[in-house]
Amino acid sequence: MLPAFPAEGSPYSYGELSADELNATWGALRAHSLKWHPDVDLEDRLRRWELTGAGDPDTAAVVTVPSRAVDAAAVLARHGFAPLMVTAARPAGRGDGRPASDVAVRPATAADVDFVAEVNLETTRYDAWFGMVTERASTGERLREHVAQRMTWDVPGVLVAERDGERLGALYYDLPPRSDWIAGLTSASPVAYLGLLGVPEAARGTGVGSALAAHAHRELDEAGVALTMLHHALPNPHSTPFWYSCGYRPLWTTWQRRPALGGH
Protein backbone atom coordinates (compact mmCIF):
# COMPACT_ATOMS: atom_id res chain seq x y z
CA MET A 1 0.00 0.00 0.00
CA LEU A 2 3.03 2.31 0.07
CA PRO A 3 3.43 4.87 -2.72
CA ALA A 4 6.31 5.05 -5.20
CA PHE A 5 9.41 6.90 -4.01
CA PRO A 6 10.72 9.11 -6.84
CA ALA A 7 14.00 11.02 -6.79
CA GLU A 8 13.82 13.92 -4.36
CA GLY A 9 15.29 17.29 -3.53
CA SER A 10 16.46 18.28 -0.06
CA PRO A 11 15.12 15.89 2.59
CA TYR A 12 15.23 18.55 5.31
CA SER A 13 12.46 21.00 6.13
CA TYR A 14 11.50 23.28 8.99
CA GLY A 15 8.22 24.91 10.02
CA GLU A 16 6.93 27.20 12.73
CA LEU A 17 3.38 27.62 14.00
CA SER A 18 1.58 30.13 16.18
CA ALA A 19 0.28 28.64 19.43
CA ASP A 20 -3.15 29.99 18.47
CA GLU A 21 -3.46 27.72 15.41
CA LEU A 22 -5.29 24.40 15.64
CA ASN A 23 -2.38 22.62 13.96
CA ALA A 24 -0.17 23.69 16.88
CA THR A 25 -2.08 21.16 18.99
CA TRP A 26 -0.77 18.25 16.93
CA GLY A 27 2.92 18.83 17.58
CA ALA A 28 5.70 21.19 18.59
CA LEU A 29 5.57 24.85 17.58
CA ARG A 30 8.95 24.56 15.86
CA ALA A 31 9.43 21.31 13.95
CA HIS A 32 12.39 20.03 11.93
CA SER A 33 11.35 17.24 9.55
CA LEU A 34 13.48 14.68 7.74
CA LYS A 35 11.99 12.87 4.74
CA TRP A 36 12.78 9.15 4.56
CA HIS A 37 13.73 7.48 1.27
CA PRO A 38 14.38 3.74 0.77
CA ASP A 39 17.54 4.27 -1.27
CA VAL A 40 19.30 6.70 1.06
CA ASP A 41 21.45 6.09 4.15
CA LEU A 42 19.29 7.27 7.06
CA GLU A 43 22.24 7.20 9.47
CA ASP A 44 24.16 9.61 7.27
CA ARG A 45 21.21 11.94 6.92
CA LEU A 46 20.64 12.07 10.66
CA ARG A 47 24.28 12.97 11.24
CA ARG A 48 24.17 15.76 8.64
CA TRP A 49 20.90 17.22 9.95
CA GLU A 50 21.32 20.80 11.14
CA LEU A 51 18.95 21.33 14.05
CA THR A 52 18.12 24.24 16.33
CA GLY A 53 16.37 24.69 19.66
CA ALA A 54 18.69 23.12 22.21
CA GLY A 55 16.72 22.42 25.38
CA ASP A 56 13.51 23.98 23.99
CA PRO A 57 10.60 21.58 24.68
CA ASP A 58 8.53 23.18 21.94
CA THR A 59 10.97 22.13 19.23
CA ALA A 60 10.98 18.67 17.69
CA ALA A 61 12.90 16.61 15.19
CA VAL A 62 10.44 14.39 13.32
CA VAL A 63 10.99 11.44 10.96
CA THR A 64 8.19 9.33 9.48
CA VAL A 65 9.14 5.92 8.09
CA PRO A 66 7.22 2.87 6.84
CA SER A 67 6.15 0.85 9.86
CA ARG A 68 7.82 -2.25 8.45
CA ALA A 69 11.16 -0.51 7.90
CA VAL A 70 12.76 -2.20 10.90
CA ASP A 71 16.25 -1.14 9.84
CA ALA A 72 15.17 2.51 10.05
CA ALA A 73 13.68 1.89 13.49
CA ALA A 74 17.02 0.63 14.81
CA VAL A 75 18.83 3.71 13.48
CA LEU A 76 16.30 6.16 14.91
CA ALA A 77 16.34 4.49 18.33
CA ARG A 78 20.14 4.84 18.44
CA HIS A 79 19.74 8.57 17.81
CA GLY A 80 17.31 9.04 20.70
CA PHE A 81 14.05 9.11 18.73
CA ALA A 82 10.86 7.51 20.08
CA PRO A 83 8.02 6.01 17.98
CA LEU A 84 4.97 8.02 19.01
CA MET A 85 2.39 8.10 16.22
CA VAL A 86 1.13 5.63 13.64
CA THR A 87 -0.60 6.30 10.35
CA ALA A 88 -2.84 3.23 10.14
CA ALA A 89 -4.84 2.03 7.15
CA ARG A 90 -7.94 -0.10 6.67
CA PRO A 91 -8.80 -1.56 3.23
CA ALA A 92 -12.49 -1.52 2.37
CA GLY A 93 -14.47 -4.39 3.86
CA ARG A 94 -12.03 -5.36 6.58
CA GLY A 95 -12.78 -5.77 10.29
CA ASP A 96 -15.43 -4.31 12.60
CA GLY A 97 -16.79 -7.49 14.20
CA ARG A 98 -20.10 -7.12 16.05
CA PRO A 99 -20.81 -3.66 17.49
CA ALA A 100 -23.16 -3.29 20.44
CA SER A 101 -26.76 -3.53 19.24
CA ASP A 102 -28.07 -1.10 21.87
CA VAL A 103 -26.01 1.82 20.52
CA ALA A 104 -27.70 4.04 17.94
CA VAL A 105 -25.54 6.05 15.54
CA ARG A 106 -26.88 9.06 13.66
CA PRO A 107 -25.56 12.04 11.70
CA ALA A 108 -24.69 14.99 13.91
CA THR A 109 -26.75 18.19 13.75
CA ALA A 110 -25.97 21.79 14.64
CA ALA A 111 -27.27 21.02 18.16
CA ASP A 112 -24.41 18.54 18.61
CA VAL A 113 -21.53 20.93 17.91
CA ASP A 114 -20.70 21.62 21.56
CA PHE A 115 -20.90 17.93 22.46
CA VAL A 116 -18.65 16.82 19.58
CA ALA A 117 -16.16 19.58 20.39
CA GLU A 118 -16.08 18.56 24.07
CA VAL A 119 -15.49 14.91 23.13
CA ASN A 120 -12.75 16.02 20.75
CA LEU A 121 -11.07 18.05 23.49
CA GLU A 122 -11.23 15.17 26.00
CA THR A 123 -9.69 12.84 23.42
CA THR A 124 -6.96 15.38 22.68
CA ARG A 125 -6.15 15.78 26.36
CA TYR A 126 -5.77 12.03 26.76
CA ASP A 127 -3.54 11.73 23.68
CA ALA A 128 -1.36 14.54 25.05
CA TRP A 129 -0.01 12.08 27.63
CA PHE A 130 1.79 10.19 24.88
CA GLY A 131 4.14 12.82 23.49
CA MET A 132 2.95 14.07 20.08
CA VAL A 133 -0.11 16.16 20.98
CA THR A 134 0.14 19.37 22.99
CA GLU A 135 -2.96 21.07 24.37
CA ARG A 136 -2.70 24.83 23.86
CA ALA A 137 -4.67 27.59 25.58
CA SER A 138 -6.71 27.97 22.38
CA THR A 139 -7.20 24.25 21.61
CA GLY A 140 -10.76 24.02 22.93
CA GLU A 141 -11.89 27.09 20.99
CA ARG A 142 -10.15 25.98 17.78
CA LEU A 143 -11.71 22.51 18.00
CA ARG A 144 -15.18 23.96 18.41
CA GLU A 145 -14.62 26.22 15.39
CA HIS A 146 -13.49 23.21 13.38
CA VAL A 147 -16.53 21.13 14.29
CA ALA A 148 -18.90 24.03 13.59
CA GLN A 149 -17.27 24.58 10.19
CA ARG A 150 -17.59 20.90 9.33
CA MET A 151 -21.34 21.12 9.85
CA THR A 152 -21.53 23.58 6.93
CA TRP A 153 -19.89 21.16 4.48
CA ASP A 154 -21.88 19.24 1.87
CA VAL A 155 -20.71 16.01 3.54
CA PRO A 156 -19.88 16.82 7.19
CA GLY A 157 -18.99 13.21 7.98
CA VAL A 158 -19.84 13.75 11.66
CA LEU A 159 -21.58 10.96 13.60
CA VAL A 160 -22.94 10.79 17.14
CA ALA A 161 -23.59 7.64 19.18
CA GLU A 162 -26.48 7.39 21.63
CA ARG A 163 -27.86 4.89 24.11
CA ASP A 164 -31.39 5.52 25.36
CA GLY A 165 -31.17 9.07 24.02
CA GLU A 166 -27.94 9.91 25.86
CA ARG A 167 -25.04 11.05 23.67
CA LEU A 168 -22.00 8.88 24.37
CA GLY A 169 -19.48 9.42 21.60
CA ALA A 170 -18.61 11.09 18.32
CA LEU A 171 -16.68 10.42 15.13
CA TYR A 172 -15.81 12.38 12.02
CA TYR A 173 -14.18 11.54 8.72
CA ASP A 174 -13.15 13.27 5.49
CA LEU A 175 -13.84 12.13 1.94
CA PRO A 176 -11.95 13.33 -1.15
CA PRO A 177 -11.06 16.06 -1.93
CA ARG A 178 -10.79 17.04 1.76
CA SER A 179 -8.73 13.92 2.43
CA ASP A 180 -6.35 14.54 -0.49
CA TRP A 181 -3.66 15.89 1.86
CA ILE A 182 -2.94 12.35 3.11
CA ALA A 183 -3.48 10.46 -0.15
CA GLY A 184 0.21 10.70 -1.10
CA LEU A 185 1.11 8.27 1.69
CA THR A 186 -0.42 5.30 -0.12
CA SER A 187 -0.78 3.79 -3.59
CA ALA A 188 -4.46 3.05 -2.90
CA SER A 189 -7.21 5.33 -4.21
CA PRO A 190 -9.57 6.87 -3.27
CA VAL A 191 -8.61 7.51 0.33
CA ALA A 192 -10.69 8.74 3.30
CA TYR A 193 -9.32 10.13 6.55
CA LEU A 194 -10.85 9.42 9.96
CA GLY A 195 -9.98 12.40 12.13
CA LEU A 196 -11.77 11.63 15.41
CA LEU A 197 -13.32 8.84 17.35
CA GLY A 198 -13.98 9.93 20.91
CA VAL A 199 -15.86 8.30 23.77
CA PRO A 200 -15.98 9.96 27.22
CA GLU A 201 -14.25 7.95 29.91
CA ALA A 202 -17.47 6.89 31.65
CA ALA A 203 -18.75 5.19 28.48
CA ARG A 204 -15.56 3.47 27.35
CA GLY A 205 -15.64 -0.28 27.08
CA THR A 206 -19.39 -0.41 26.49
CA GLY A 207 -19.38 -0.82 22.69
CA VAL A 208 -19.83 2.85 21.77
CA GLY A 209 -16.56 3.16 19.89
CA SER A 210 -17.12 -0.09 18.01
CA ALA A 211 -20.60 1.02 16.94
CA LEU A 212 -19.29 4.37 15.68
CA ALA A 213 -16.43 2.76 13.78
CA ALA A 214 -18.62 0.09 12.19
CA HIS A 215 -21.20 2.67 11.08
CA ALA A 216 -18.54 4.96 9.61
CA HIS A 217 -16.84 2.08 7.79
CA ARG A 218 -20.12 1.03 6.21
CA GLU A 219 -20.64 4.58 4.95
CA LEU A 220 -17.09 4.76 3.62
CA ASP A 221 -17.29 1.35 1.94
CA GLU A 222 -20.58 2.30 0.31
CA ALA A 223 -18.99 5.56 -0.91
CA GLY A 224 -16.38 3.52 -2.79
CA VAL A 225 -13.43 4.39 -0.55
CA ALA A 226 -10.56 1.96 -1.14
CA LEU A 227 -8.58 2.80 2.00
CA THR A 228 -9.39 4.65 5.21
CA MET A 229 -6.45 6.19 7.06
CA LEU A 230 -6.09 7.65 10.53
CA HIS A 231 -3.48 8.67 13.07
CA HIS A 232 -3.27 7.19 16.54
CA ALA A 233 -0.85 7.52 19.43
CA LEU A 234 1.26 4.37 19.42
CA PRO A 235 1.74 4.27 23.24
CA ASN A 236 -1.99 4.76 23.90
CA PRO A 237 -3.14 1.50 25.56
CA HIS A 238 -6.67 1.96 24.20
CA SER A 239 -6.11 3.16 20.62
CA THR A 240 -3.67 0.54 19.42
CA PRO A 241 -5.70 -2.62 20.23
CA PHE A 242 -8.99 -0.95 19.30
CA TRP A 243 -8.05 0.18 15.81
CA TYR A 244 -6.42 -3.10 14.87
CA SER A 245 -9.51 -4.99 15.97
CA CYS A 246 -11.37 -2.80 13.45
CA GLY A 247 -9.17 -3.97 10.57
CA TYR A 248 -6.47 -1.28 10.58
CA ARG A 249 -2.78 -2.04 10.14
CA PRO A 250 0.25 0.23 10.68
CA LEU A 251 1.48 1.81 7.46
CA TRP A 252 3.77 4.62 8.64
CA THR A 253 5.31 5.34 12.04
CA THR A 254 6.32 8.83 13.15
CA TRP A 255 9.39 9.05 15.35
CA GLN A 256 10.13 12.17 17.34
CA ARG A 257 12.91 13.66 19.43
CA ARG A 258 11.70 16.54 21.59
CA PRO A 259 13.46 18.85 22.21
CA ALA A 260 15.04 18.57 18.77
CA LEU A 261 18.44 18.99 20.48
CA GLY A 262 19.39 18.07 24.01
CA GLY A 263 20.86 20.52 26.47
CA HIS A 264 19.66 22.77 29.25
Secondary structure, 3 states (H helix, E strand, C coil): CCCCCCCCCCCEEEEECCCCCHHHHHCCCEEEEEECCCCCCHHHHHHHCCCCCECCCCEEEEEEEECCCHHHHHHHHHCCCEEEEEEEEEECCCCCCCCCCCCEEEECCHHHHHHHHHHHHHHHHHHHHHCCCCCCCCHHHHHHHHHHHHCCCCCCCEEEEEECCEEEEEEEEECCCCCHHHHCCCCCCCEEEEEEEECCHHHCCCCHHHHHHHHHHHHHHHCCCCEEEEEEECCCCCHHHHHHHCCCEEEEEEEEECCCECCC
